[in-house]
Amino acid sequence: MSRLRKIYQDCDVFTKAEALVDKSRARAEELAESVDNEDFKQLLKFFCETVLAEETPEEKPEPNVLMPQPIS
């Protein structure tokens, strides 16, 4: 698996794939804007915003750790 990952990285596959996704997202948004029926346009825009949404890095919440308190 690590060998395959190295090949992909050497060929810059991930960057190229991201560029293709961005291009497809932009094209889908253009097509949604060109629709005359307002309800259908809103549905297509919703799909663009949800299904084709740009990935955001996951934020991992900091765990709440209970700390013992000194007894006074």
Backbone bond lengths (Angstrom), bond angles and torsions (degrees), N, CA, C in turn:
res aa  C-N    CA-C-N  psi(-1)  N-CA   C-N-CA  omega(-1)  CA-C   N-CA-C  phi
1 M - - - 1.451 - - 1.530 110.59 -
2 S 1.322 117.56 -40.47 1.463 119.79 -179.72 1.531 110.81 -66.68
3 R 1.328 116.41 -31.65 1.470 119.65 177.79 1.531 110.21 -66.20
4 L 1.319 115.48 -42.88 1.463 120.17 178.66 1.526 110.59 -63.66
5 R 1.329 117.02 -42.34 1.466 120.72 178.08 1.528 110.39 -59.87
6 K 1.323 116.94 -41.78 1.465 120.90 179.78 1.527 110.68 -63.59
7 I 1.325 116.74 -41.80 1.469 120.37 178.05 1.523 109.76 -61.29
8 Y 1.337 116.51 -45.94 1.470 120.44 178.77 1.523 110.97 -60.17
9 Q 1.314 116.65 -43.62 1.460 120.04 -179.69 1.522 111.08 -66.62
10 D 1.324 117.02 -41.00 1.464 120.48 178.94 1.527 111.73 -62.88
11 C 1.318 116.38 -33.76 1.471 121.25 179.51 1.530 112.23 -88.02
12 D 1.317 116.93 -0.11 1.468 123.14 179.13 1.531 112.01 59.31
13 V 1.330 115.57 36.10 1.460 122.00 -175.71 1.526 111.86 -63.18
14 F 1.322 117.41 -41.08 1.459 120.04 -175.29 1.527 111.61 -67.08
15 T 1.314 117.26 -39.93 1.464 120.89 177.86 1.523 110.63 -66.47
16 K 1.321 116.44 -41.78 1.465 120.76 178.89 1.524 111.02 -65.17
17 A 1.316 116.80 -40.83 1.466 120.56 178.61 1.524 110.49 -64.43
18 E 1.317 116.71 -41.09 1.467 120.35 178.53 1.526 110.93 -62.78
19 A 1.327 116.99 -39.58 1.465 120.87 178.10 1.529 110.73 -64.55
20 L 1.329 117.33 -40.07 1.467 120.89 178.00 1.524 111.19 -64.75
21 V 1.318 116.77 -40.87 1.465 120.79 178.74 1.525 109.68 -64.28
22 D 1.326 117.29 -43.63 1.467 120.88 178.74 1.525 110.95 -61.19
23 K 1.320 116.05 -42.34 1.466 120.67 179.38 1.531 110.56 -64.83
24 S 1.324 116.74 -42.19 1.467 120.84 179.05 1.522 110.97 -65.36
25 R 1.333 116.57 -39.44 1.462 121.05 178.67 1.530 110.06 -62.87
26 A 1.320 116.72 -44.91 1.465 120.84 179.80 1.527 110.61 -62.97
27 R 1.318 116.37 -41.09 1.473 120.46 179.39 1.529 110.59 -65.19
28 A 1.321 117.40 -41.59 1.464 121.15 178.94 1.525 110.67 -63.40
29 E 1.333 116.87 -39.48 1.464 120.40 178.46 1.528 110.85 -66.19
30 E 1.334 117.21 -38.95 1.470 121.02 176.96 1.525 110.57 -62.63
31 L 1.320 116.17 -45.03 1.463 120.09 -179.96 1.522 111.27 -63.92
32 A 1.324 116.58 -39.82 1.466 119.91 178.71 1.526 110.37 -61.99
33 E 1.315 116.92 -40.35 1.468 120.89 179.91 1.528 112.34 -66.52
34 S 1.324 116.89 -26.71 1.464 119.83 -176.08 1.530 113.55 -82.81
35 V 1.327 117.78 -5.81 1.464 121.56 -178.55 1.529 109.51 -76.03
36 D 1.332 116.37 135.10 1.463 121.23 -178.38 1.528 112.87 -79.30
37 N 1.313 116.94 -39.53 1.461 121.13 -178.53 1.528 109.14 -69.46
38 E 1.331 116.09 115.80 1.467 121.21 -173.64 1.531 112.82 -62.63
39 D 1.328 117.52 -40.23 1.468 120.13 179.55 1.526 111.21 -64.15
40 F 1.322 115.85 -44.30 1.459 120.49 179.50 1.530 110.58 -66.70
41 K 1.330 116.09 -38.24 1.463 120.91 177.51 1.528 110.42 -60.26
42 Q 1.332 116.41 -44.36 1.464 120.43 179.40 1.524 111.28 -63.58
43 L 1.333 116.96 -38.46 1.459 120.86 177.84 1.529 110.56 -63.64
44 L 1.321 116.80 -45.72 1.463 120.50 179.52 1.528 111.39 -64.21
45 K 1.323 116.73 -39.11 1.463 119.98 177.63 1.530 110.72 -65.16
46 F 1.335 115.56 -37.85 1.464 120.07 176.39 1.527 110.20 -60.57
47 F 1.336 116.60 -44.62 1.463 120.43 178.08 1.528 110.98 -60.91
48 C 1.313 116.37 -42.05 1.469 119.96 178.74 1.525 111.02 -61.00
49 E 1.321 116.07 -40.24 1.463 120.42 -177.15 1.522 113.06 -75.81
50 T 1.333 117.05 -25.24 1.464 119.00 -177.08 1.529 111.92 -104.00
51 V 1.313 116.64 -57.72 1.462 120.34 -176.07 1.523 111.34 -70.73
52 L 1.318 116.37 -40.14 1.462 120.71 -177.08 1.526 112.49 -101.39
53 A 1.307 116.99 18.07 1.462 120.86 -177.79 1.523 110.76 -62.12
54 E 1.320 114.80 145.84 1.460 119.52 176.51 1.516 108.94 -66.88
55 E 1.312 115.30 141.86 1.455 119.34 179.12 1.521 109.58 -72.93
56 T 1.301 113.99 140.46 1.455 119.66 174.63 1.516 107.46 -116.68
57 P 1.303 116.86 144.14 1.462 118.31 -179.91 1.523 110.54 -62.23
58 E 1.311 114.89 138.06 1.462 119.21 179.46 1.510 110.00 -71.23
59 E 1.307 114.38 133.70 1.453 119.12 175.00 1.515 107.52 -98.77
60 K 1.305 115.29 122.37 1.452 119.39 179.02 1.526 108.04 -91.03
61 P 1.317 116.04 123.33 1.467 118.00 -179.52 1.526 110.42 -67.11
62 E 1.309 113.91 144.98 1.455 118.41 176.76 1.520 108.29 -72.85
63 P 1.316 116.21 133.26 1.467 117.75 -178.97 1.524 110.89 -68.90
64 N 1.302 114.74 142.05 1.461 119.90 175.24 1.525 107.41 -83.82
65 V 1.292 115.30 112.51 1.459 120.30 -178.05 1.522 108.44 -106.59
66 L 1.301 114.91 127.70 1.460 119.49 177.03 1.517 108.60 -82.95
67 M 1.299 115.32 126.06 1.461 120.64 -179.44 1.523 108.61 -106.93
68 P 1.314 116.48 137.03 1.465 118.14 177.46 1.526 110.38 -65.76
69 Q 1.293 115.26 140.84 1.460 121.25 179.30 1.525 109.07 -101.99
70 P 1.314 116.50 143.91 1.472 118.33 178.88 1.529 110.52 -66.00
71 I 1.297 114.85 145.01 1.464 120.59 177.83 1.521 107.50 -88.37
72 S 1.313 116.17 127.82 1.468 118.18 -178.85 1.497 112.48 -106.77
